[in-house]
Structures are given as structure tokens and as C-alpha cells.
Amino acid sequence: MIPSFKPRIQRIIWICAGVLCLAATSHADPLTQSFLDGIRYYQEGNFEQAVAEFEKVTDAGVQNGRLYYNLGNAYLRSNQLGRAILWYERALELIPEDPDLKFNHAYALSRTKDERPDRGPSLIRILFFWKFLLNPTLIRRIALAMNLIFWSAVLVRLIRGKKVLKTSIYLLLFIALIFTGTAAYNYYEDTYTREGIILPEQVSVRSGLTEGATELFVLHAGTKIRVEKEKDGFVRIYFSEGKIGWIQKGQVGII
């Protein structure tokens, strides 16, 4: 079930926050009106028009997690699974802990058709389980907290004239290094690795940069891939081990 807009206090607060965000832009009035029109069209069940209004706001460069979430809902109601998941993924980068967003994102993913053959437990996932269990924002917070606790403990012992560190302090250092390293790796991934979502219902992944090239495999709407290279209107994508090929640039939305 995809929740609709309801006049609850929490949702009113989010709407006000969105309006305030829009009011800070150079075209505050038209964008605010488009945002409110999008909500109205969504409530009326006119999801395609809601998409059009919300996209007027995103096209103007407004970045707001709740706006992205609402746009994802409108796309999902319009039976455009790929674009719905794309906007949910973008929203997750801004409001990763939002329960409605996580629920709708999980629901949308349950409707996708492609499952990675290497999706099961791997040695990397077992050894570095915290990276895959915790979101990047939480990992950064833990890294900051552990560093603060470690250096505070060291400072306290130095003030008290105790030069030998306890085993517990070395343990704090170890945990701080683990989470700091993970946070740094997540930053590198976010900065230098481009991920995308397949948008059409079905896409043929080919061996070359033409529609006549050999079809290697097929992917469907909503599937997440990694974009490795761009050339002549095509992108080379990585889906899983051994599944690499080319698709048209417009068939994938970059997260």
C-alpha cells in the first residue's frame, strides 16, 4: 500500500518545510505553487499531472528529500516503476531514516524483476557486515563519536599523568579506525562511483554502441546498475559479475 497525502501534523510540517525551501529560491512563487499543485493533483488521483508539477520544481534545481519522495510516489502510482525507484533512491540520500520512504522504496523494489546472481552472502559482506547493515550517515556519526570518545579518554589519562593506555582505550581506537575507514570508503564510492536505475520496462544490454550489436542480456525497470563509461550517446553498465554491456544513455537515470 502506498500512503497518500493526509492532513496529519507530521505531513503538514513536511509540506511547510518544502514550501519554506522553495521560498528561498529566486522563483519562489511559481515553484511553491507547482509544489502545492502537485499535492492537489496527487490527492485527486491525477498522478501524471502531479508528476509534471513536481518535476517543475526539481527541474529548477530544488533539492529536497520530501519532494523527491512525493515525486517517487506519483511515479509509482503512474506505473512507472523505474522512475519511482530512481526518485526514492535520490530521496534516500537526503532523508535516509524516513520510515514512509523506506517502506515505499522496499515495496517498489519488491516489484522489480531482475535479481543479481551474486546477491547472496559473500566473504566481503560477512567481513564488513556493518558497511551493508548501516547507512552511510549513521556510519559517519559513529566514526565521529568514537574518535571524540577516544581522544577524550586519552586526554583525561594524560591530565592525570597516566602515560600507559588501557586495553579499553586501544579497543576504542580500533573501532574508531574501522568506522573512519568505512566512512572514507563510502565517501569515495559516492564521489567516484556512479549508480543508476533502469527506466524503461525492458532494456536489451548489447555488446557495442549500436542497436544492431549482439544482445548480451535483458534488464527491466527499477534495476540498479553501475555506470562505468559514457560514449556516443551510450553508457557501459555493470550489473553483476560477467554481466557488462552497453545501453542508450536515456535508458538509465543516474542517482
N, C-alpha and C positions, 0 to 999 in steps of 0.2 A: 504494500500500500504506500502510495506517495502522498505525503501530507500536503494539504492545500493551505493557503493563507487563511488564518483565523485571527479574530481580534483579541488575541491574548497579550498580556503585558509584555512578555519577552519579545514577541514578534513586533509589537509596536515600538519597543526600544530599538530593535534592529532596523526597522524601517526609518525611524528618526535618525539613527546613526548614518544610514545610507544617504538620507536627504542632506544631512549636515556635510557629509563628504562631498556630495555633488555641489553643494552651495559654495564650496571652496574653489571651484573651478571657474575659468573665465566665462563659461557659458552656463552659469548656474541655473537660470530659469528654464530654458528648453530641456536641459538634461534632467532636472528634477521632475519636470512634467512627464518626460518619457519614462522615467523610473516609476512614477505613480500610475501612469497609463498602463505600463507593463503589469503591475499588480492588479489593476482593474480588469484587464483582459484575461489574466490568469484566473481570477475569481469567476469570470463569466464563462470560462471554458474555451475561450478563443486563444489557444496556446500558440498558434503560428503568429498571431499578431503580438502576443506577449513577447515572443522571441524577437520580433522585429523592433519592438520598443526597447527591450533590454539591450539589444545589440547597438542601438544608437548611443547608449551610454558607454558601453565597453569600447566601441569604435572611437570615442572621444578621448580614450586613454585613461578612464577612471578605473582604478584597481581597488576592488572591494570584495572580500570573501563572500559576504551575504548576497551581493549582486550576482556573483558567479554561480552561487548555489541556486538562486532563483532561476537563472538562465538555464542551468542544467536541468532543473525540474521541468521548465517549459519545453525543452527539447525532448525530454523523456516522455512527456505527455503527448508530444507530436510524433512519437515513434521514430525518433532519430537517435538511436542508441549511441552511435559513435560520438556525436557532438555532445550528448548528455554527459557521457563519461569524461570527455575532454574538459568540460567546464567544471565537473566535480573535482577532477584532478587539480585543476588550477585553483579551485576554492580551497582544497586541502592544503595547499602551500601557504595559505593566508590564515585559515581558521581550522587547523588540523584536529582540534579537540571537540568541534561542534557535533553533538550527538545526532541531530537530524541529518547533517551532511554525511556522516559516516554510515548511517543506516541506509540512506538513499544510494550512496555510492556502492555499498555492498549489494544492494538489490539490483542495481544496474549491472554490476559485474556478474551476477548470477545468470543474467540473460545472454552473456557472450558465448560464442560457440567454440573458440579456439583455446585449447589448454596446452601449455608448454610441456613437452615430454620430460624436461629436466626440472619440473616444478616441485618435485618431492624433496625430502630431506637430503642435503648434501653435506660433505665434510665442512665446507665453508660456513654453511648455515648453522651447523652444530657448534663449531668452534667459536663463532662470533654471533651467537644467538641474540645478544642484546641489540645488535645493529638492526636486525629484522623484526624484533619484537617491539622496540621503542621508536617513536617518530623522531626525526632529526632535531626538532625544537626541544623535546624533553632531554635528548642526549646532550645538547649544548648546555642546558640548565644544570644537569647533573655534573658535567665537566667543570662548570664554573663553581658550583657548590663544593665539590670535592677539592678543587685547588684552593678555595678560600679556607676550608677546614684544615687542609694540610699545612698551609703556610701559617695559619693562626696557631696551630699546635706547635710548630717549630719555633715560632716567635715566643710563645709562652715558656717553652723549655729553655730558650736562650736567656730570657729575662730572669729566670730562676737559677741560672748558672749551671744547668744540666746540659752538658755537651753531647752525651750519648743518647741517641734516639731510641725510643721503644719500638718493639716489633709492630705495635699497632700503628705507629706513625709511618713505618715503611709500607704497611698494608694500605694506608690512606694514599701514599704516594703512588703505589701500583695502580690502585683504582682510578686515581686522578689521571695518570698517564694513559690508561686504557680508554677512558671516555674522551679525553682530549684528542687522542689519536683518531678515535672514531668520528668525532665532530669535525676534525680537519679533513678526513677522508670524505665525509658527507658533503662538505663544502666543495671539495674538488669535484665530486660527482655532479653536484648541482651546477657548477660553473662550466665544466668542460664536457659533460655528457648530455646530449640532447635526447629526450624521450618524446615519443609521440603516440597518438591514438589513431587507429584506422577509422576513417569516417564513412565510406560507402558500405552498403550491405555486404558486398563481396569484392575482393581485390585479387587479381592474379599477380603474383610476385614472379618477375621474369629474370632471365639471365643477363639481359642487356638493356640498352637505353631506347628500345623501340617496342611498339606494341606487337611486332612480329617475332620478338625474341622468345626463346623457349620458356614455357611456363614451368616454374620450379615447384610452386605450391600455392595454396589459396589461403587468404586470411579474411576475416569477417569483421563487421563493425564492432568497435569497442575494444579491440585487441591492442594491448600496449606493446610497442616495439622501441628499439633504439635506432636513432638516425645516425649513420656513420659518415655519409658523404652526400654532397649535392652536386649535380652536373646536368646541364642542358634540360632543365625542367623535370628531372627525375631525382629521386633520392635512393641511396642504397641503405637498406634496413637490415637489422639483425633481430630475428625473432627468438631463436634458440640455437643450440649447437647444431651446426650443419644446415641451418635454415637462414640463408642470407641471400638477398636479391634486390632487384630494382622495382620501384613503383613510381607512378607520377606524383610530383610534389603536392598537387592539390588533393591527393587521396589520403593524406596524413595531416593531422593537426598537432603542432608542436606544443607540448605542455609548458 
